[in-house]
Amino acid sequence: KLSEWYKEFGHSRLTYIRPSEPLAMTEHWEWALRRGLEIFPATHVGFSRDRTLIKRQELNILVRMIQSHPHKVISYNEECVQDYKTPYTLEQIPWTGNLLEIKCRDLLLAAAEVRWYFYNCLPRMQNSVAPRELLCEIDRRFGSIFSSVAPDVCFAFKCLSTTDSILYYDKAANISYGLDKSNGTSQYRGIKTSEHVDFLRGLGAKKLNGYAPIPEFPTVMNAIMNEYGYV
């Protein structure tokens, strides 16, 4: 267990916290972020979810980018180990290493037209770093930082509707793996894994794609469009 590992190997720069009771994904994200902001005087926040490794050299680059652009959200790409089938493969996307400024209205237009290429740029917190001041503004405007069904994409559209532009680092800064445990992967594979069943159970009264144009399509893109419609 993580708590046992922390007791044995925990570093002074790490703080282990957990809610008093199990929470559904969106509520857990909201709790974790607010708790983190209460504990630490951090100027910026990013999420590193389970089954993800951040590349050490890329983390150093991101820190320098934050120092140069302290008021900007910075999103980045990620590589993925396709390990739900054999042989395992590493999915890599061509990159330039450039830091690009993208207008939020352009990303919102691409989302409205369901153009898939926009997805990698979306600042979904787990692939981005956001300044505290923006998080506070999102909270003031919407009453929450994460909400709805998919907290990562919901945050992205809240972010895009609150600021004029973001910075996109056109390179993978992390590597994800363990896709057989991923709720999103189970959706696009059309397989109801135990993780996906647990996710659906955690929705409670929420509808999976209630804000999407055609809610009946249980696809990943429809889940993204649901968050666009919700925000």
N, C-alpha and C positions, 0 to 999 in steps of 0.2 A: 504494500500500500504506500501511497505517496506520503502519508503522515509518518509512517515508520522510516521511510527513506530520509525524510527531513530531520527526524530526531537523530539519526546516525550520521548523516552527511551534510546537514543544513549549513549554509554559509551565512555569515553575518549580513550579507546584502539581500538575503531572501527572507520573506515573511510568509508563513503558512497560515492561511485563513480558510474557513469553511462556514457555510450558512448553518443555522441551527437545525434545519430540516432540508431534505432534498427538494430541489426546485426544477421546474421545467426550463428548457434551454434559454428562452428569452428572459425569463425572470432571473435566471442565474447570471446571465451576462450583465443585466442591469445592476444586480446586487454587487457583483464583483467589481464593476467599474466604480460605482459610488463608494464602495468600501475602500478601494484603492486610493481614490481621491481624498478620502477622509484621513487615511493613514500617512500618505506621502505628499510632500509639497511639490510634486512633479509638475513640470511645465508642459510635458507631452505624454500621451498615452498610446500604447499599441497592445494588441493581443497576440499571444503566441499560444495557439490551441494545442491540445494533445495531438499526437501523431504528426508533429511538425518540428523540424529542425531549422534554426536560423543559422545561416552561414556566418562564421565569425568575421571574415573579412568584409562581408556585405554589411554587417551590423556597424562596423567602424565607419563605412562610407555613409550609411544612413545618419549616423550621429553628426558627421560633418555637414551633411545636407540640412539637417535640422538647425544646426548652428548658423548656417548661412541664410536660411529661410524660416525663421522662428514662428512666423504667423501663418504658415501655409500647411495644409494637409499634404502629406506625401504618401502616395500609394506605389506599390511595386508588384512585380510579377512573381510567380512561384513555379517551381518544377514539381513534378509529381511522379512517384514510383507506382506504376500500375501493378499492384501486387495481389489483386483479387483473382488473377488467373496466371497460369504458368505458360511460358517462362516469364519471369518478372522483367519489366522494361522501365526505363526512365524516360518519361515524356518531357522533352525539352522544346521550348519555343524560341525561334530566332530573336535575337536581341541586339541593341546598339550600345547599351550602357549610357545613353543620353538621359538627361533630366529634362522632361518636356512639360511646358505649361499647357494645360487643357482647360478650355472654358467649360464651366458646368452646364451651360445651356446646350452645348454641342453633345455632351454625354446624355443629357436628358432627352434630346431629340433622337439620338440613336436608340435609346431605350424605348421611346414612344413608337419608333418604327420597327422595334424588335430586331435590331441589327446586332448579331451575336458578338461582333468584334469589340464592342464597348465593354464587355464584362471584365476583362483583365484589368482595365483601368479603374474600375469602381473601387473607391476607398471603403472596403468592407471591414475595417478595423483589424481583422486578422491578416491583412496584407497592406497595412498602412499605419501611419503615425499621425495623430491629431493633436493640435495644441489645446491645452486646458480651456482657454478662452472660448474656443469654438464649441467645445463640449457644453460649456455653461450656456452659451447662446442657444444651442439646439435644445437643451433642457428647458430653458425659459420659453422658447417658442412652441415646443410640442408637449411639454410636461413630462418628457422622458427622453432618454438617449437611445435606448433600444425598446422596441415594442413589436406588436403584430406577431407573425409566425416565424419568419426568418430574420433574426436580429441583425445579422451581418449586412444583408442587402437592405433592410429597412433603414439601418444607420446610413448606408451609402446614399440613399435618396434623400434622407433628411439633411445630410451634409451638402449634397449638390444643390438643394433648394435654399441653403442658408448662406453659402459663400459664392463668390463669382468664378473662381477658378481653383484648380488643384495642380499639384506637381506630380508627374508620373515618372518614376525611375524605370526606364525600359530595360530591366534585367531582373532575373529571379534572385530574390534575397533569401528565400527559404525553400525547403524541400518537404513535401507532405508524403505520407505513406499510410499503410493500414487502411486502404480504401474499403476493405470488406466490413469495416466498422463504421463507415461513413453513411449518414442518413441521405445526403445528396446523391452519393454514388448508387445507393440502392434504388433511388427514384429513377435515375436515367437508365439503370439496368433493368428496371421493371421487376425487381425482386424484393419481396417484403422480408427483410432481415429482422432479427430481434431488435436491433437498434432503431429501425424505422418504425416498427410497431410501438416501441416505447416512446418514440417521438410523437406519434399520432395520439397516443394515450395522454401525453403531457399537454396536448392542445386544449383539453377540456372543452369549453363551449366555443372556442375559436373554430372557424371554418378554414380548411386547408388553403383554398384559393378563392375565398369569398369576394375579393376585390378584383379578381382577374376577369377579363371580358367573357371567357368561357370557363367557369370554375371546374367543370367536369374533367378537364385534361390534367392528369396527375404527373405533369412533366416538370423538370427543373426550370425551364424557361417560363412556364406558367407561374411557378412559385416566385420567380423574379418579377414578373408582371404584376403579380398580386401585391408585392411590396410597393411597386411604382404606383398602382392604383390606390393603395392604402395611404401613402404619404401625400 
